[in-house]
Amino acid sequence: MPEANFDGLVGPTHSYAGLSYGNVASARNQGAASSPRSAALQGLAKMEAVAALGLVQGVLPPHERPHIPTLRALGFAGSDAEVLARVAKEDPVLLARVSSASAMWTANAATVMPAADTRDGRTHFVAANLREMFHRAIEPPVTARALRAIFADSARFEVHDALPPRTADDFGDEGAANHTRLTASAANGGESRGVHFFVYGASAGARRIPARFPARQTRSASERVAELGGLDQACCVFAQQNADAIDAGVFHNDVIAVGNGNMLLCHELAFEDRSGTHAALRRAGGESLAIVEIAADEVSLEDAVRSYLFNSQLLTLPDGTMALVSPWECSENARVRAAIDRVIADPANPLARAIFMDVRESMRNGGGPACLRLRVPMTSEDLAAVNRAAIVDAAKLEELRAWVMRRYRESLRAEDLADPALLRESRDALDELTRILALGSIYDFQR
């Protein structure tokens, strides 16, 4: 069985606040009006397209936003409306931070290590602490609750809380966006043994460090995640991300490389030690591993970041070939489109087709198709133990579309975040969603 993809539903407060330092697209669109309804419908359309390929598609819920408990912990008191009014007046940036719908990018939700690779034969999830960005660092508790509600069978699944963010061990963890699981063939499900590729930007022995933007993932965090998941070190490869790429806006490895099964598609400037990283992956993954590289003179770092070529989903189809689910921006960039066509035409790798999707609302905030999903390799037995209400089919997709149309605003601007009605609308929407997805009381306002 191929892996399951769990996409994040875009939340009702989806907005362009430019909060993610180092994310060029997020900064470029700061202050523009957003469309939460269109964003959520685009995400559902992508889920539908992946499910139509014959793959298992699941859904993860948005988070409660604006997050009033965070504001109260910071000393703001009074009714919810009074808290919102005071924060909007005194610190509008803080209001934007606690209102961000960034949990939609579930590639940052956790790192997943399937049962075939772990010592105890269970699938392990380690929620990411996302410590570098305040608006994301408040996500881990609800992320862990949501994962436990979906993967509740403790005989098969273990969900770990996020690593402590501020310790001497320097645990900066951004989740699956800096982790790739590779296998000996195109088969990428939970029944196949895998190699775990962890990419970090900072470590005590880093060759170089970025000069402009922060390196968010630390090697110590990646090593601790692998330890919690019970991985054999022989099946782990750790590599440093290229510092120049980070400074060009490659804030996570999944903006410069994407892997699946026995194929790694990456940019020439993805890793600090290019040849050493490739050699380590081949030693761990075997000769069947196809490392497909895009040269810098074929697609520049700037074009890679603008198009999010490497933030495409690389998927194994039921017939054993692979498809690349890319944003529309890749088809509109002549150089990027030519690079994709070249890779598809090469019989030395299993990529057979490209599918271009409109996820422009997400792209304007700095997240492509791969940002929106968490990959979970499973067996058929694992899937049978998953909360089925979180797996989409035609009926579930229709129910979710109707929910979005009822509950989401068509347009949202920064000043709307202080509207108490938006808070009420969002809570009502999420309360209904927990019933649709059979999640129980995962939100603070429900507890």
C-alpha positions in Angstrom: 0.0 0.0 0.0 1.4 3.5 -0.9 1.8 6.0 1.9 -1.1 8.1 3.0 -0.9 11.9 2.6 -2.6 14.0 5.3 -3.2 17.5 4.2 -3.9 20.5 6.4 -7.2 22.2 6.0 -6.7 26.0 5.6 -8.1 27.8 8.6 -10.8 30.6 8.7 -8.2 33.2 9.6 -5.9 32.6 6.6 -4.2 36.0 6.0 -1.0 37.6 4.7 0.9 39.0 7.6 4.4 38.3 6.4 5.4 36.6 9.7 7.8 34.0 8.4 11.3 35.6 8.3 13.3 34.0 5.6 10.2 33.0 3.6 10.5 35.3 0.5 6.9 34.7 -0.8 5.4 35.4 2.7 7.2 38.7 2.9 6.4 39.6 -0.7 2.6 39.4 -0.1 2.5 41.0 3.3 -0.6 43.1 3.8 -2.5 41.9 0.8 -6.1 40.8 1.2 -6.6 37.1 1.5 -9.5 34.7 0.7 -9.8 32.0 3.4 -12.7 30.4 1.5 -10.8 30.2 -1.8 -7.7 28.9 0.1 -9.6 26.1 1.8 -11.4 25.1 -1.5 -8.0 25.0 -3.3 -6.7 22.7 -0.6 -9.7 20.4 -0.9 -9.3 20.3 -4.7 -5.7 19.2 -4.3 -6.8 16.5 -1.8 -9.4 15.3 -4.3 -6.8 15.2 -7.1 -4.4 13.1 -5.1 -7.2 10.7 -4.0 -8.3 10.4 -7.6 -4.8 9.0 -8.4 -5.8 6.0 -6.3 -3.9 7.1 -3.2 -5.0 7.3 0.5 -5.8 10.9 1.4 -6.4 12.2 4.9 -7.0 15.5 6.4 -5.7 17.4 9.5 -7.7 20.2 11.1 -6.9 23.9 11.4 -6.0 25.4 14.8 -8.1 27.8 16.9 -7.2 31.3 15.9 -7.0 34.0 17.1 -5.5 32.0 20.0 -6.9 33.8 23.1 -5.1 31.6 25.6 -1.7 32.7 24.3 -2.8 36.4 24.7 -4.0 35.7 28.3 -0.8 34.0 29.1 1.0 37.2 28.0 -1.1 39.3 30.5 -4.0 40.5 28.5 -7.2 40.3 30.5 -10.9 40.9 30.2 -13.5 39.4 27.9 -12.4 37.9 24.6 -13.6 41.0 22.8 -11.7 43.3 25.2 -8.5 41.2 24.8 -8.7 41.5 21.0 -9.4 45.2 21.1 -6.4 45.9 23.4 -4.0 43.7 21.5 -5.1 45.3 18.2 -4.4 48.7 19.6 -1.2 48.0 21.5 0.5 45.3 19.4 -1.1 44.5 16.0 1.9 42.3 15.0 1.2 40.1 18.0 -2.5 39.9 17.0 -1.4 38.7 13.5 0.9 36.1 15.1 -1.8 34.6 17.3 -4.2 34.6 14.3 -2.0 32.9 11.7 -3.4 29.9 9.9 0.1 28.5 9.5 -0.9 25.1 10.9 -2.2 24.4 7.3 1.4 23.5 6.3 1.4 20.1 7.9 4.8 19.2 6.5 5.9 21.1 9.6 3.4 19.2 11.9 5.7 16.3 12.8 8.3 13.8 11.7 6.9 10.4 10.8 8.8 7.1 11.2 6.9 4.0 10.1 6.7 0.7 11.8 8.9 -1.1 9.3 11.9 1.1 10.4 11.4 1.4 14.2 12.7 -0.9 17.0 9.3 -1.5 18.6 7.4 -2.1 15.3 5.1 0.9 15.8 4.8 4.1 13.7 6.2 7.1 15.6 5.2 10.7 15.2 7.3 13.5 16.8 5.5 16.8 16.9 7.7 19.6 15.7 8.5 22.4 18.2 8.8 25.1 15.5 10.6 27.3 17.9 12.0 29.8 15.5 8.7 31.5 14.7 6.4 32.7 17.5 3.3 32.2 15.5 4.2 28.5 14.8 5.7 27.7 18.2 2.2 27.8 19.7 1.0 25.0 17.4 2.6 21.8 18.9 0.1 21.0 21.8 -2.9 21.0 19.4 -1.0 19.2 16.7 -0.2 16.4 19.1 -3.9 16.2 20.2 -5.0 16.0 16.6 -2.5 13.3 15.7 -3.5 11.3 18.8 -7.2 11.6 17.8 -6.5 10.2 14.3 -3.8 7.7 15.2 -5.3 6.5 18.5 -4.3 2.8 18.5 -1.4 2.7 20.9 -0.5 -0.8 19.7 0.4 0.6 16.3 1.1 4.3 16.8 3.0 6.5 19.2 2.7 10.3 19.1 5.5 12.1 21.0 5.2 15.6 22.3 7.5 18.2 20.7 11.1 18.5 21.8 11.8 21.1 24.4 12.7 24.2 22.4 15.2 26.0 24.6 17.8 23.7 26.1 21.5 23.2 26.0 20.9 20.6 23.3 19.6 23.3 20.9 16.6 21.5 19.6 15.2 23.5 16.7 12.8 21.1 14.9 10.7 22.0 11.8 9.3 18.5 11.2 8.9 16.6 8.0 9.9 19.6 5.9 13.5 18.7 6.7 13.0 14.9 6.6 12.7 12.5 3.7 12.2 8.8 3.7 13.6 6.8 0.8 13.2 3.1 -0.1 14.9 0.6 -2.3 12.1 0.9 -5.0 9.2 3.1 -5.9 7.2 1.2 -3.2 7.0 3.8 -0.4 4.4 2.3 2.0 4.8 1.1 5.6 5.6 -2.4 4.6 8.9 -1.4 3.0 12.1 -0.7 4.9 13.4 2.8 4.5 16.3 5.2 4.8 15.7 8.4 6.7 17.3 11.5 5.3 17.5 14.4 7.8 18.6 17.8 6.6 19.7 20.5 9.0 20.9 24.1 8.7 22.8 24.5 11.9 25.1 22.3 14.0 28.1 22.7 16.3 30.3 21.5 13.4 28.6 23.4 10.5 30.8 24.0 7.5 29.1 27.4 7.0 26.1 29.3 8.4 23.7 31.5 6.5 24.4 35.2 6.7 21.0 36.6 5.9 18.3 34.3 7.2 18.1 31.9 10.2 18.8 28.2 9.9 15.7 26.7 11.5 16.6 23.0 11.8 19.4 21.9 14.0 21.3 18.6 13.7 20.8 17.9 17.4 17.0 18.0 17.0 17.1 15.7 14.0 19.3 13.2 15.9 16.9 13.3 18.9 13.9 12.8 16.6 15.5 9.7 15.1 16.3 8.5 18.7 12.7 8.9 19.8 11.4 7.1 16.8 13.7 4.1 17.5 15.6 4.3 14.2 18.7 2.3 13.6 21.5 4.8 12.9 22.6 2.7 9.9 19.4 3.7 8.2 19.8 7.5 8.9 21.7 10.0 6.8 22.3 13.6 8.2 23.3 16.4 5.8 23.7 20.1 6.1 21.6 22.4 3.9 23.4 24.8 1.7 23.8 28.1 3.5 23.5 30.1 0.2 20.2 28.4 -0.5 18.9 29.4 3.0 19.9 33.0 2.3 18.1 32.8 -1.1 14.8 31.9 0.7 15.1 28.2 1.0 13.9 28.1 4.6 13.2 24.4 4.6 14.8 21.5 2.7 11.5 20.8 1.0 11.9 24.0 -0.9 15.1 22.7 -2.6 14.7 18.9 -2.6 11.9 16.3 -2.7 12.3 12.5 -2.4 10.0 9.5 -2.6 10.7 5.8 -2.9 13.9 5.4 -4.8 14.1 8.9 -6.2 15.5 12.1 -4.9 14.9 15.2 -7.0 17.1 18.1 -5.8 18.8 21.3 -6.9 22.6 21.4 -7.5 22.9 23.8 -4.5 20.7 21.9 -2.1 23.5 20.6 0.3 26.7 22.0 1.7 28.6 18.8 0.9 27.0 17.9 -2.4 29.1 14.9 -3.3 29.4 13.6 0.2 25.7 13.8 0.7 25.0 11.9 -2.5 27.5 9.3 -1.6 26.1 8.8 1.9 22.6 8.4 0.4 23.7 5.8 -2.1 25.5 3.8 0.5 22.4 3.8 2.7 19.8 3.4 -0.1 21.6 1.2 -2.5 22.3 1.4 -6.2 18.6 1.6 -7.1 18.5 5.1 -5.7 18.1 7.7 -8.5 19.4 11.1 -7.5 18.1 13.5 -10.1 19.7 16.9 -10.0 18.6 20.2 -11.5 21.6 22.3 -12.3 21.9 25.9 -11.2 22.2 27.1 -14.8 19.1 25.2 -15.7 16.9 26.5 -12.8 18.3 29.3 -10.6 17.8 29.4 -6.9 15.5 32.4 -7.5 13.4 30.4 -9.9 13.3 27.5 -7.6 12.0 29.6 -4.8 9.5 31.6 -7.0 8.0 28.4 -8.6 8.4 26.1 -5.6 9.4 23.3 -8.0 10.9 21.3 -5.2 7.9 21.8 -3.0 6.0 19.6 -5.3 4.6 16.3 -4.1 6.5 13.3 -5.5 4.0 10.4 -5.3 4.1 6.7 -6.1 1.0 5.7 -8.1 -0.6 2.3 -7.9 1.1 1.2 -11.2 4.5 1.8 -9.6 5.4 4.9 -11.6 5.6 8.4 -10.0 3.8 11.6 -10.5 4.9 15.2 -9.5 2.1 17.3 -8.2 3.3 20.9 -8.7 1.9 24.4 -8.3 0.7 26.2 -11.4 3.6 28.5 -11.0 5.9 25.7 -12.3 4.0 25.4 -15.6 4.2 29.2 -16.0 7.9 29.4 -15.7 9.5 28.3 -19.0 12.8 27.2 -17.4 11.1 25.2 -14.6 8.7 23.6 -17.0 11.5 22.6 -19.3 13.4 21.0 -16.4 10.3 19.0 -15.4 9.8 17.8 -19.0 13.5 16.8 -19.2 13.2 14.7 -16.0 10.0 13.0 -17.2 11.6 12.1 -20.5 14.6 10.4 -18.9 14.0 6.7 -18.6 16.6 6.4 -15.8 14.1 7.5 -13.2 10.5 6.5 -12.4 8.8 9.9 -12.8 6.1 9.5 -15.5 3.9 12.6 -15.3 3.4 16.1 -13.8 0.1 17.4 -12.5 -0.2 21.2 -12.0 -2.5 22.4 -9.3 -3.9 25.9 -8.3 -2.8 26.5 -4.7 -2.2 30.2 -5.2 -3.6 31.3 -1.8 -1.1 29.0 -0.1 1.8 29.9 -2.5 1.3 33.6 -1.8 2.0 32.9 1.9 5.0 30.7 1.0 3.7 27.2 0.9 3.3 24.9 -2.1 1.7 21.5 -2.5 4.3 19.6 -0.4 4.0 22.1 2.5 0.3 21.3 2.8 0.8 17.6 3.5 2.2 15.2 6.0 3.3 11.8 4.6 2.4 8.7 6.7 3.7 5.4 5.3 1.3 2.7 6.4 0.4 -1.0 5.9 -3.2 -2.0 5.2 -3.5 -3.1 8.9 -2.3 0.3 10.0 -4.8 2.1 7.8 -7.6 -0.1 9.3 -6.6 1.3 12.8 -6.8 5.0 11.7 -9.8 7.2 12.6 -11.7 6.7 9.3 -13.5 10.0 9.6 -10.2 11.7 8.8 -9.8 9.8 5.5 -11.5 11.6 2.6 -13.7 10.1 -0.1 -16.2 11.8 -2.4 -18.8 12.1 0.3 -16.3 13.5 2.9 -14.9 16.0 0.4 -18.4 17.2 -0.4 -19.2 17.6 3.3 -16.0 19.6 3.8 -16.7 21.8 0.8 -20.2 22.6 2.2 -18.7 23.3 5.6 -16.2 25.8 4.1 -18.9 27.5 2.1 -21.0 28.0 5.3 -18.3 28.9 7.6 -15.5 30.8 5.8 -15.3 34.5 4.8 -14.6 35.2 1.2 -12.1 38.0 2.0 -10.0 38.9 5.0 -7.8 41.9 5.8 -5.5 42.6 8.8 -8.0 44.8 10.6 -10.6 42.0 10.5 -8.5 39.9 12.9 -9.7 42.1 15.8 -13.3 41.5 15.0 -14.9 39.4 17.8 -17.3 38.0 15.3 -14.4 36.4 13.4 -13.3 34.6 16.6 -16.9 33.4 17.2 -17.2 32.3 13.6 -13.9 30.4 13.7 -14.7 28.6 17.0 -18.2 27.6 15.6 -16.6 26.3 12.5 -13.9 24.3 14.3 -16.5 22.9 16.8 -18.5 21.6 13.8 -15.3 20.2 12.2 -14.4 18.1 15.2 -17.7 16.4 14.8 -17.2 15.9 11.0 -13.7 14.4 11.6 -14.6 12.6 14.9 -11.7 14.3 16.7 -13.2 14.9 20.1 -12.3 18.1 22.1 -8.9 19.0 20.8 -9.2 22.8 21.0 -8.7 24.9 24.1 -12.1 26.5 23.8 -13.7 23.1 23.9 -11.8 22.0 27.0 
